[in-house]
Amino acid sequence: MGQPLQVLLVEDREDDAILIARSLSRAGYEPCVKRIETETEMREALASGTWDIILSDYILPRFSCESALRVLGDSGLEIPFIALSGTVNEETILTLIRAGAGDYVMKDNLARLPSSVQREIREVEGRRQRKRLEAQLQQAMKMEAIGRLAGGVAHDFNNLLTVITGFAQLALLDDNPARVGLEQIMLAAERASGLTRQLLAFSRQQALEPRIFDINRLVRDMEKMLRRLIGEDIEVTTRIANEALTVKADPGQIEQVVLNLAVNSRDAMPRGGKLILSTSRRRMEGPAAVVNGLTDNDYCVISVSDNGSGISDQALPLIFEPFFTTKPEGQGTGLGLSTVYGIVKQSGGAIHAYSEKDIGTTMTVFLPAAGTASDIVSPSEMGVVGTGKETILVAEDDPTVLNLVAHCLKARGFNVLSAPNGETALELLHAQGPAGVDLLITDVVMPEIAGPVLAARATELIPRLKVLFMSGYTEEVIRHHGISRRNATFLQKPFAPSELIRKVRQLLDAEPGLKKLTANGAALPPV
């Protein structure tokens, strides 16, 4: 079998067409040639077919090579074009090359045609790939710019949400006559927190908790919930791979990816339809990997397909843009697919969308396969919220957050020392002495003395001091200050008072031997 080659031939002589096809066949191609002679025929062929190469005679009774180049340019298609002729001068050849022809082959030297075809196809494919990579770069730069904005807003916004949810939850502990209003405040704050997480997700700066898990199990566990969510008028089918598909990612975020894609499919089928959720393993390498923004590797694949309304060719390149939506006004935030895009990219994967109008859509998520499950990170056990009498030093530059944390801890019986900055915290540590403080709770980003620097100096004074970091900044900023969830206990803002107390109690009850941090966040030997 030769290499298939779809050839659009602009030629008025049948015998020349046979010679051209024979020349390509001898070189190992399997040409499928469509011969045309007029401008109308060429426009119809370009609109209805997919072509690997266009070959055009220079002079035809009702058409010309220059006109064929113009028609190709009008179509917006990037198809390699080679001019053919029996006799033509050098000036004409240069004119055709300037007009867009890739090469010129004389009909009395068709032996050169196959190599010219191969070269032109390769060069056009190279240009297409460069354009795809440029588009990916522009998308990445755009996401980074919006991500910087989202990250800057996130810190202050999360501080405000911490205070709102914290004091509202504390008020709900009492028999408060304003309970109904407080519950509405909590619901609104939770929705606002979710919006912040979405903004950080599509900008790929959300704080993730990756661990190794099997996506087959995740999909099976979600199946019953998805059927209820999607509705009875949509037939849901799952096709799970026979082999285990382990990935290293945040399972909660991957659940969000599947959920968002399923909901999008549901919305595209208002009168019912079919939704297929499948998993598989796929090897991606070479051009196929590059086109999808991946490296050569094995990938675990989640596909969500529907037979809904589909996405138009004009909208398809924009679907991962933040705030872009095809839904009617008031029925979508435009963050669903951009959130999916951000989570998948932050997890080291990629997502590909294929859609045909009025036929359906398939969203394919690629996640790097994890070799083994030997380094599975087990989720922390949710301890019972408790009380205590230990002494806790809280360092936080936002006075409202400092007030909330101190109030929550005191309400549970802890002795609390409050510091509005790192310098004051160090003064209090010196005043209390080596046995005076059991736990340091510090914001990561503070003026003058940042949280990691404060923690390093504090553990020099009190070697067995335990440290809890908290922040409303994005993970990128936190990592810049030397903090990661691998080497430190961390609390992401906004947090509920019960979550704070649980974390504090777990840390205080933990066995000695925790890692200390140096000023730049590096781990010191256990104490």
C-alpha positions as CSV (number, residue, x, y, z in Angstrom):
1,M,0.0,0.0,0.0
2,G,1.3,3.4,-1.0
3,Q,1.0,6.6,1.0
4,P,-2.5,8.1,0.4
5,L,-2.4,11.5,-1.3
6,Q,-5.5,13.6,-2.0
7,V,-4.6,15.7,-5.2
8,L,-6.6,18.6,-6.6
9,L,-5.4,18.9,-10.2
10,V,-6.2,22.0,-12.2
11,E,-5.6,20.6,-15.7
12,D,-7.6,20.5,-19.0
13,R,-5.8,17.5,-20.6
14,E,-6.7,14.0,-19.4
15,D,-3.5,12.4,-20.8
16,D,-1.4,14.8,-18.7
17,A,-3.4,14.0,-15.6
18,I,-2.7,10.3,-16.2
19,L,1.1,11.0,-16.5
20,I,1.1,13.1,-13.3
21,A,-0.8,10.4,-11.4
22,R,1.6,7.7,-12.7
23,S,4.7,9.8,-11.7
24,L,3.3,10.0,-8.1
25,S,2.5,6.3,-8.0
26,R,6.0,5.3,-9.0
27,A,7.4,7.3,-6.1
28,G,5.3,5.4,-3.5
29,Y,2.2,7.5,-3.3
30,E,-1.4,6.3,-3.8
31,P,-2.9,9.4,-5.4
32,C,-6.6,10.1,-5.5
33,V,-6.8,12.8,-8.2
34,K,-9.7,15.1,-8.8
35,R,-9.3,17.0,-12.1
36,I,-11.0,20.4,-12.5
37,E,-10.9,23.0,-15.3
38,T,-12.8,26.1,-14.0
39,E,-12.9,28.6,-11.1
40,T,-16.3,27.4,-10.1
41,E,-15.2,23.8,-10.0
42,M,-12.2,24.7,-7.8
43,R,-14.3,26.7,-5.3
44,E,-16.7,23.8,-5.0
45,A,-13.8,21.3,-4.5
46,L,-12.1,23.4,-1.8
47,A,-15.4,23.8,0.0
48,S,-16.3,20.1,-0.1
49,G,-13.1,18.2,0.1
50,T,-9.8,17.9,2.0
51,W,-6.7,18.1,-0.1
52,D,-3.0,17.3,0.6
53,I,-1.7,19.2,-2.5
54,I,-2.9,21.4,-5.4
55,L,-1.2,21.0,-8.8
56,S,-2.1,23.5,-11.5
57,D,-1.2,23.8,-15.2
58,Y,-0.1,27.2,-16.1
59,I,-2.5,27.9,-18.9
60,L,-6.0,26.5,-19.4
61,P,-8.7,27.6,-21.9
62,R,-11.1,28.9,-19.1
63,F,-8.8,29.2,-16.1
64,S,-5.2,30.0,-15.2
65,C,-2.6,29.2,-12.6
66,E,-2.7,32.8,-11.2
67,S,-6.5,32.6,-10.9
68,A,-6.1,29.3,-9.1
69,L,-3.7,30.9,-6.6
70,R,-6.2,33.7,-6.0
71,V,-9.0,31.3,-5.4
72,L,-6.9,29.4,-2.9
73,G,-6.0,32.6,-1.1
74,D,-9.7,33.6,-0.9
75,S,-10.6,30.3,0.7
76,G,-8.2,30.9,3.7
77,L,-6.9,27.3,3.4
78,E,-3.3,26.5,3.7
79,I,-2.7,23.9,1.1
80,P,0.6,23.4,-0.7
81,F,0.5,24.6,-4.3
82,I,2.8,23.5,-7.2
83,A,2.6,25.0,-10.7
84,L,3.1,22.9,-13.8
85,S,3.8,23.8,-17.4
86,G,5.5,22.6,-20.6
87,T,7.3,25.9,-21.4
88,V,7.5,29.1,-19.4
89,N,10.1,31.7,-18.8
90,E,12.0,32.5,-15.6
91,E,10.1,35.8,-15.0
92,T,6.8,33.9,-15.0
93,I,8.1,31.4,-12.5
94,L,9.2,34.2,-10.1
95,T,5.7,35.8,-10.4
96,L,4.0,32.6,-9.5
97,I,6.3,32.0,-6.5
98,R,5.6,35.6,-5.3
99,A,1.8,34.9,-5.7
100,G,2.0,31.9,-3.3
101,A,3.1,28.9,-5.4
102,G,5.5,26.7,-3.4
103,D,7.4,25.3,-6.5
104,Y,7.3,25.1,-10.3
105,V,7.8,21.7,-12.1
106,M,8.2,21.4,-15.9
107,K,6.0,18.7,-17.4
108,D,8.9,17.2,-19.3
109,N,10.6,16.6,-16.0
110,L,7.8,15.0,-13.9
111,A,10.4,12.8,-12.2
112,R,11.1,15.8,-9.9
113,L,7.4,16.1,-9.0
114,P,7.3,13.6,-6.1
115,S,10.2,15.1,-4.2
116,S,8.7,18.6,-4.7
117,V,5.3,17.3,-3.4
118,Q,6.9,15.8,-0.3
119,R,8.9,18.9,0.4
120,E,5.9,21.3,0.0
121,I,3.6,19.1,2.2
122,R,6.4,19.0,4.9
123,E,6.9,22.8,4.8
124,V,3.2,23.6,5.0
125,E,2.7,21.1,7.9
126,G,5.7,22.9,9.6
127,R,4.0,26.3,9.2
128,R,0.7,24.9,10.5
129,Q,2.5,23.5,13.6
130,R,4.2,26.8,14.2
131,K,0.9,28.6,14.1
132,R,-0.6,26.1,16.5
133,L,2.3,26.6,18.9
134,E,2.0,30.4,18.6
135,A,-1.7,30.1,19.4
136,Q,-0.8,28.0,22.4
137,L,1.8,30.5,23.5
138,Q,-0.7,33.4,23.1
139,Q,-3.3,31.5,25.2
140,A,-0.7,30.7,27.9
141,M,0.3,34.4,28.0
142,K,-3.3,35.5,28.2
143,M,-4.0,33.0,31.0
144,E,-0.9,34.1,32.9
145,A,-2.0,37.8,32.7
146,I,-5.4,37.0,34.0
147,G,-3.9,34.6,36.6
148,R,-1.7,37.4,37.9
149,L,-4.8,39.6,38.3
150,A,-6.7,36.7,40.0
151,G,-3.8,35.9,42.3
152,G,-3.6,39.5,43.4
153,V,-7.3,39.7,44.2
154,A,-7.4,36.3,45.8
155,H,-5.4,37.2,48.9
156,D,-7.5,40.2,50.1
157,F,-10.7,38.5,49.0
158,N,-9.9,35.3,50.9
159,N,-9.0,37.3,54.0
160,L,-12.5,39.0,53.8
161,L,-14.2,35.7,53.3
162,T,-12.3,34.1,56.2
163,V,-13.7,36.8,58.5
164,I,-17.2,36.7,57.1
165,T,-17.6,32.9,57.3
166,G,-15.8,32.7,60.6
167,F,-17.9,35.1,62.6
168,A,-21.1,34.0,60.9
169,Q,-20.3,30.4,61.9
170,L,-19.5,31.4,65.5
171,A,-22.8,33.3,65.7
172,L,-24.7,30.2,64.5
173,L,-23.4,28.2,67.4
174,D,-25.7,30.2,69.7
175,D,-29.4,30.3,69.7
176,N,-29.4,33.4,67.5
177,P,-32.7,35.1,66.4
178,A,-30.9,36.1,63.2
179,R,-30.1,32.5,62.3
180,V,-31.9,32.6,58.9
181,G,-30.0,35.7,57.8
182,L,-26.7,34.3,59.1
183,E,-27.3,31.1,57.1
184,Q,-27.8,33.1,54.0
185,I,-24.6,35.0,54.7
186,M,-22.8,31.6,55.0
187,L,-24.3,30.4,51.7
188,A,-23.3,33.6,49.9
189,A,-19.8,33.4,51.3
190,E,-19.4,29.8,50.2
191,R,-20.5,30.7,46.7
192,A,-18.0,33.6,46.7
193,S,-15.3,31.2,47.9
194,G,-16.2,28.8,45.0
195,L,-15.9,31.7,42.5
196,T,-12.4,32.5,43.9
197,R,-11.4,28.8,43.5
198,Q,-12.7,28.9,39.9
199,L,-10.7,32.0,39.1
200,L,-7.5,30.4,40.5
201,A,-8.2,27.1,38.8
202,F,-8.4,28.5,35.2
203,S,-5.3,30.7,35.9
204,R,-3.5,27.5,37.1
205,Q,-2.6,29.0,40.5
206,Q,-4.9,27.0,42.7
207,A,-3.4,25.2,45.7
208,L,-3.8,21.6,44.8
209,E,-3.4,18.4,46.9
210,P,-2.1,15.8,44.5
211,R,-2.0,12.1,45.3
212,I,-1.9,8.9,43.2
213,F,-5.3,7.5,42.5
214,D,-7.2,5.4,39.9
215,I,-9.4,7.4,37.6
216,N,-11.4,4.3,36.8
217,R,-12.5,4.2,40.5
218,L,-13.2,8.0,40.5
219,V,-15.5,7.7,37.5
220,R,-17.3,4.7,39.0
221,D,-17.8,6.5,42.3
222,M,-19.2,9.5,40.4
223,E,-21.5,7.6,38.1
224,K,-24.6,7.4,40.4
225,M,-24.3,11.1,41.3
226,L,-23.9,12.0,37.6
227,R,-27.0,10.1,36.6
228,R,-29.1,12.1,39.2
229,L,-27.5,15.3,38.1
230,I,-27.9,14.8,34.3
231,G,-31.5,13.8,34.4
232,E,-33.6,10.8,33.3
233,D,-34.1,12.2,29.7
234,I,-30.4,11.7,29.0
235,E,-28.9,8.2,28.7
236,V,-25.6,8.0,30.5
237,T,-23.2,5.2,29.5
238,T,-19.8,4.5,31.1
239,R,-17.0,2.6,29.3
240,I,-14.3,1.9,31.9
241,A,-10.9,0.6,30.8
242,N,-10.0,-2.9,32.0
243,E,-6.6,-1.9,33.3
244,A,-5.9,0.4,36.3
245,L,-5.3,4.0,35.2
246,T,-3.3,5.7,38.0
247,V,-2.5,9.4,37.8
248,K,-1.0,11.9,40.2
249,A,-3.4,14.8,40.6
250,D,-5.9,16.3,43.1
251,P,-8.8,13.9,43.0
252,G,-11.3,16.6,44.1
253,Q,-10.2,18.8,41.2
254,I,-10.4,15.9,38.6
255,E,-14.0,15.3,39.9
256,Q,-14.7,18.9,39.2
257,V,-13.4,18.5,35.7
258,V,-15.7,15.5,35.0
259,L,-18.6,17.2,36.6
260,N,-18.2,20.4,34.6
261,L,-17.8,18.5,31.3
262,A,-20.9,16.4,32.1
263,V,-23.0,19.5,32.9
264,N,-21.9,21.1,29.7
265,S,-23.0,18.1,27.8
266,R,-26.3,18.1,29.6
267,D,-26.9,21.7,28.7
268,A,-26.2,20.9,25.0
269,M,-29.1,18.3,25.1
270,P,-32.2,20.2,26.3
271,R,-34.5,17.6,24.7
272,G,-32.5,14.6,25.9
273,G,-29.8,12.5,24.3
274,K,-26.8,10.3,25.0
275,L,-23.7,11.0,27.2
276,I,-20.8,8.6,27.1
277,L,-18.1,8.8,29.7
278,S,-15.1,6.6,29.0
279,T,-11.5,6.0,30.2
280,S,-8.5,4.6,28.4
281,R,-4.7,4.6,28.2
282,R,-3.0,6.3,25.3
283,R,0.5,6.8,24.2
284,M,1.2,10.3,22.9
285,E,4.4,11.1,21.1
286,G,5.8,13.1,18.2
287,P,3.6,15.6,16.3
288,A,0.5,14.2,18.0
289,A,1.9,15.1,21.4
290,V,3.2,18.5,20.3
291,V,-0.2,19.5,18.8
292,N,-1.9,18.8,22.1
293,G,0.7,20.6,24.2
294,L,2.0,17.3,25.6
295,T,5.4,15.6,25.9
296,D,6.1,12.0,24.8
297,N,4.5,9.9,27.5
298,D,1.7,7.5,28.4
299,Y,-1.5,9.2,29.4
300,C,-4.7,8.2,31.2
301,V,-7.6,9.6,29.2
302,I,-11.1,10.6,30.2
303,S,-13.5,11.3,27.4
304,V,-16.9,12.9,27.7
305,S,-19.0,12.7,24.5
306,D,-22.6,13.8,23.7
307,N,-24.9,14.0,20.7
308,G,-26.1,17.5,21.5
309,S,-26.2,20.7,19.6
310,G,-22.4,20.8,19.1
311,I,-20.2,23.9,18.9
312,S,-19.8,26.1,15.8
313,D,-16.4,26.4,14.1
314,Q,-16.3,30.1,15.1
315,A,-16.9,29.4,18.8
316,L,-14.7,26.3,19.2
317,P,-11.4,28.2,19.5
318,L,-12.9,30.4,22.2
319,I,-14.5,27.8,24.5
320,F,-11.7,27.7,27.1
321,E,-11.5,31.5,27.3
322,P,-12.6,32.8,30.7
323,F,-16.1,34.3,30.7
324,F,-16.8,33.1,27.2
325,T,-20.2,31.3,27.0
326,T,-22.6,30.3,24.3
327,K,-25.4,30.0,26.8
328,P,-28.2,32.7,27.0
329,E,-27.6,35.7,29.3
330,G,-28.0,34.8,32.9
331,Q,-27.5,31.0,32.4
332,G,-23.7,30.7,32.6
333,T,-20.7,32.4,34.1
334,G,-18.3,31.4,31.3
335,L,-16.0,29.8,33.8
336,G,-16.9,26.2,33.5
337,L,-14.6,25.1,30.7
338,S,-11.9,27.6,31.6
339,T,-11.8,26.1,35.1
340,V,-11.5,22.6,33.5
341,Y,-8.6,24.0,31.3
342,G,-6.8,25.4,34.3
343,I,-7.1,22.3,36.4
344,V,-6.0,20.0,33.6
345,K,-3.0,22.2,32.7
346,Q,-2.0,22.6,36.3
347,S,-2.1,18.8,36.7
348,G,0.4,18.4,33.8
349,G,-2.2,17.3,31.2
350,A,-4.1,18.7,28.3
351,I,-7.7,18.9,27.0
352,H,-8.8,18.6,23.4
353,A,-12.3,19.5,22.1
354,Y,-13.8,18.1,18.9
355,S,-17.3,19.1,17.9
356,E,-19.6,19.2,14.9
357,K,-22.6,21.4,14.8
358,D,-25.9,19.5,15.4
359,I,-24.0,16.2,15.7
360,G,-22.2,16.4,19.1
361,T,-19.1,17.1,21.1
362,T,-16.3,15.1,22.6
363,M,-14.0,16.5,25.3
364,T,-10.8,14.5,25.8
365,V,-8.7,15.0,28.9
366,F,-5.1,13.7,29.0
367,L,-3.4,13.2,32.4
368,P,0.1,11.8,32.7
369,A,0.1,8.2,33.8
370,A,1.7,7.5,37.2
371,G,4.0,4.6,37.3
372,T,3.1,3.0,40.6
373,A,1.0,3.6,43.6
374,S,3.9,3.3,46.0
375,D,3.9,7.0,46.9
376,I,0.2,7.4,47.4
377,V,-0.5,10.3,49.8
378,S,-3.3,9.3,52.1
379,P,-5.7,12.1,53.0
380,S,-5.4,13.4,56.5
381,E,-7.9,11.9,58.9
382,M,-10.5,14.4,60.0
383,G,-10.0,14.6,63.7
384,V,-12.7,15.5,66.1
385,V,-12.8,19.3,66.8
386,G,-11.4,19.6,70.3
387,T,-10.4,22.1,73.0
388,G,-7.1,22.8,74.7
389,K,-5.1,24.8,77.2
390,E,-1.9,25.1,75.3
391,T,-0.4,28.5,74.4
392,I,-0.6,29.6,70.8
393,L,1.1,32.5,69.2
394,V,-0.8,34.0,66.2
395,A,1.1,36.2,63.7
396,E,-1.2,37.9,61.1
397,D,-0.9,41.4,59.5
398,D,-4.7,41.6,58.7
399,P,-6.3,42.8,62.0
400,T,-9.7,41.3,61.2
401,V,-8.3,37.8,60.5
402,L,-6.0,38.1,63.6
403,N,-9.1,38.9,65.7
404,L,-11.1,36.0,64.3
405,V,-8.3,33.4,64.8
406,A,-7.7,34.6,68.3
407,H,-11.4,34.6,69.1
408,C,-11.9,31.1,67.8
409,L,-8.9,29.7,69.8
410,K,-9.8,31.5,73.0
411,A,-13.4,30.1,72.7
412,R,-11.9,26.6,72.8
413,G,-9.8,27.3,75.9
414,F,-6.4,28.0,74.3
415,N,-4.2,30.7,75.7
416,V,-3.6,33.1,72.8
417,L,-0.8,35.6,72.1
418,S,-1.6,37.9,69.2
419,A,1.1,39.6,67.0
420,P,0.2,42.0,64.1
421,N,3.7,41.3,62.5
422,G,6.7,39.1,62.6
423,E,8.8,41.5,64.8
424,T,6.2,41.6,67.5
425,A,5.9,37.8,67.3
426,L,9.6,37.4,67.9
427,E,9.4,39.8,70.9
428,L,6.6,37.7,72.4
429,L,8.6,34.5,71.9
430,H,11.6,36.0,73.7
431,A,9.4,37.1,76.5
432,Q,7.7,33.8,76.9
433,G,10.9,31.8,77.0
434,P,11.7,28.3,75.6
435,A,8.6,26.6,77.2
436,G,6.2,29.4,76.9
437,V,4.7,28.7,73.4
438,D,3.4,25.4,72.0
439,L,2.3,26.4,68.5
440,L,3.0,29.2,66.1
441,I,0.2,30.1,63.6
442,T,1.6,32.5,61.0
443,D,0.5,34.1,57.7
444,V,2.9,33.3,54.9
445,V,3.1,36.7,53.3
446,M,3.7,39.6,55.8
447,P,5.7,42.9,55.6
448,E,9.2,43.1,57.1
449,I,9.4,39.5,58.3
450,A,7.6,36.8,56.2
451,G,6.1,33.7,57.7
452,P,8.8,31.3,56.7
453,V,11.5,33.6,58.1
454,L,9.5,34.0,61.3
455,A,9.1,30.2,61.6
456,A,12.8,29.6,61.1
457,R,13.8,32.1,63.8
458,A,11.1,30.8,66.1
459,T,12.2,27.2,65.9
460,E,15.8,28.3,66.6
461,L,14.5,29.8,69.9
462,I,12.1,26.8,70.6
463,P,13.4,23.7,68.8
464,R,10.2,21.7,69.4
465,L,7.8,24.5,68.5
466,K,5.2,23.4,66.0
467,V,4.2,25.7,63.1
468,L,0.9,26.1,61.2
469,F,1.1,28.3,58.0
470,M,-2.0,30.0,56.6
471,S,-2.5,32.2,53.5
472,G,-5.0,33.5,51.0
473,Y,-2.4,33.8,48.3
474,T,-2.1,31.4,45.4
475,E,0.1,28.4,45.4
476,E,2.7,30.0,43.1
477,V,3.2,32.9,45.6
478,I,3.3,30.4,48.5
479,R,6.0,28.3,46.8
480,H,8.0,31.5,46.1
481,H,8.2,31.9,49.9
482,G,9.5,28.4,50.4
483,I,6.2,26.8,51.6
484,S,4.8,23.6,50.1
485,R,2.2,21.1,51.5
486,R,4.9,18.5,51.4
487,N,7.2,20.1,54.0
488,A,4.8,22.1,56.1
489,T,1.3,22.1,57.7
490,F,-0.8,24.6,55.8
491,L,-4.3,26.1,56.1
492,Q,-5.8,27.7,53.0
493,K,-7.9,30.8,53.5
494,P,-10.9,31.1,53.7
495,F,-11.3,28.5,56.4
496,A,-14.1,27.7,58.9
497,P,-13.4,28.0,62.6
498,S,-14.0,24.3,63.0
499,E,-11.4,23.6,60.4
500,L,-8.9,25.8,62.2
501,I,-9.5,24.1,65.5
502,R,-9.3,20.7,64.0
503,K,-6.0,21.5,62.3
504,V,-4.6,23.0,65.5
505,R,-5.6,20.0,67.6
506,Q,-4.1,17.5,65.1
507,L,-0.8,19.4,65.0
508,L,-0.5,19.7,68.8
509,D,-1.3,16.0,69.2
510,A,1.2,14.9,66.5
511,E,4.2,13.0,67.7
512,P,7.5,15.0,67.8
513,G,9.8,14.6,64.8
514,L,8.2,17.1,62.5
515,K,10.4,18.9,60.1
516,K,11.6,22.4,60.8
517,L,12.1,25.0,58.1
518,T,15.0,27.3,57.4
519,A,14.5,30.9,56.4
520,N,14.1,29.9,52.8
521,G,11.7,27.1,53.5
522,A,14.1,24.2,53.2
523,A,13.5,21.3,55.6
524,L,15.9,20.9,58.6
525,P,16.5,17.4,60.2
526,P,13.6,16.3,62.5
527,V,13.7,17.2,66.1
